[in-house]
Amino acid sequence: MKPVYDLYDRLIESGLTSGQKFTADPLPLDKHVPTSLLEDIVFRKIMYTQQDRYEQQLKKLGITADNAYTCTCYLEQVGNTPKQGDILSWAESSAVVYANSVLGARCNRNSGMLELMGSIVGFVPEFGLLTDEGRKAHWLVEVKCTRRPEAQLLGSAIGMKVMEDVPYIRGLDAWLGTELNDENRAYLKDFGAATASNGAVGLYHVEHLTPEAKEQGEALLREDYRTYIIDDAELERVKRSYPVIWKDPAAAPQLCFVGCPHLTLKEWTAKLTDALRAQNRLQVAVPTVFTAAPAVLDAFKDTVEGYKLQSMGVILSYICPLMYMNNPLCKKKAVITNSNKLRTYTSARYYTDAEILDILTGKEGR
């Protein structure tokens, strides 16, 4: 990474800063997240020695605020929310796919340095997902499940099948309806992150729900589109295909991460409260970290829901779980998650939301 930081310095010295303020991906360190002494030494003395330098560079280059570090910059509390049709210069894969699909903005999957260059000059190369033709769907995905599919699992199945192509998804509105309310946005956030990390999807259309699908319908399908049918059996096949790369596959979970990408939090407070009550427990059975944008945490921590969640033993943090798990020592831990993105890039083991709740409440040992 050193050449990147050196290039940042050259940009700053030349007076080339961004005319538009920007947000950045989550921070890697938080003293409240459990670490051993050796893990902490690796984090601070080896992995993230340039962190202070990097944050100072971002201030000079044009970051919006000291707490503007999140992969969900488009949330209302953060405020970096593009409008339909806006042209973007973004890099974070889960944010790019959300902006393209749920918000109807236009952005290619850029590298971190390329997105900064786009912000500085105020232009990006016009190709791919910035064009009408590039936003047409290569795949018709027919969802024929008997219950609402798990967002992270459905996204994983589609991402691994279509890779970087654009899918047009039919049948999901049977479970989500036709309005982009808060619950559906949270679902599509997690779904899109899985399509982008388990494949390389930068845009998807959900029939009767996402903006361009509501406006154009089947006209978004290319003439040569292919069809992929997803039912309960297909999702189960995909889930069984995930490798378990723990040294001891039968190990008891040592840590749980929920929030990759960052959470909106409220939906999990109610679910965890009900699950603990059903097991006559007051606190989680496994050390648990819920991650969210700093602005979301600031608005949530002092609420009734915030106090309740923390009283259950949940740690609320702004970090990136992936950057935590990149520590070679942390990879040796038996870490569980409901994030297919975190599973894909690290040694964390994937469980569905329901399975995570069973583990956290002691209903299931692992």
Stockholm file with secondary structure:
# STOCKHOLM 1.0

chainA/1-366         MKPVYDLYDRLIESGLTSGQKFTADPLPLDKHVPTSLLEDIVFRKIMYTQQDRYEQQLKKLGITADNAYTCTCYLEQVGNTPKQGDILSWAESSAVVYANSVLGARCNRNSGMLELMGSIVGFVPEFGLLTDEGRKAHWLVEVKCTRRPEAQLLGSAIGMKVMEDVPYIRGLDAWLGTELNDENRAYLKDFGAATASNGAVGLYHVEHLTPEAKEQGEALLREDYRTYIIDDAELERVKRSYPVIWKDPAAAPQLCFVGCPHLTLKEWTAKLTDALRAQNRLQVAVPTVFTAAPAVLDAFKDTVEGYKLQSMGVILSYICPLMYMNNPLCKKKAVITNSNKLRTYTSARYYTDAEILDILTGKEGR
#=GR chainA/1-366 SS CHHHHHHHHHHHHTTCCCSSCBCBCCCSCCTTSCCCHHHHHHIIIIISTTHHHHHHHHHHHTBSCTTCBCSCTTSTTTCCCCCTTCBCCCCCHHHHHHIIIIICCBCCCCCHHHHHHHHHHTCCCCCGGGSTGGGSEEEEEEECCSSCCCHHHHHHHHHHHHTTSCEEEESTHHHHCSSCCHHHHHHHHHHHHHHHHHSCCCCCEETTTSHHHHHHGGGGEEEEEEEEEECHHHHHHHHHTSCCCCSSTTCCCCEEEEEEEEECCHHHHHHHHHHHHHTTCSSCSSCEEEEECHHHHHHHTTSHHHHHHHHTTEEEECSCHHHHHTSTTGGGSCEEESCHHHHHHSSCEECCHHHHHHHHTTSSCC
#=GC SS_cons         CHHHHHHHHHHHHTTCCCSSCBCBCCCSCCTTSCCCHHHHHHIIIIISTTHHHHHHHHHHHTBSCTTCBCSCTTSTTTCCCCCTTCBCCCCCHHHHHHIIIIICCBCCCCCHHHHHHHHHHTCCCCCGGGSTGGGSEEEEEEECCSSCCCHHHHHHHHHHHHTTSCEEEESTHHHHCSSCCHHHHHHHHHHHHHHHHHSCCCCCEETTTSHHHHHHGGGGEEEEEEEEEECHHHHHHHHHTSCCCCSSTTCCCCEEEEEEEEECCHHHHHHHHHHHHHTTCSSCSSCEEEEECHHHHHHHTTSHHHHHHHHTTEEEECSCHHHHHTSTTGGGSCEEESCHHHHHHSSCEECCHHHHHHHHTTSSCC
//
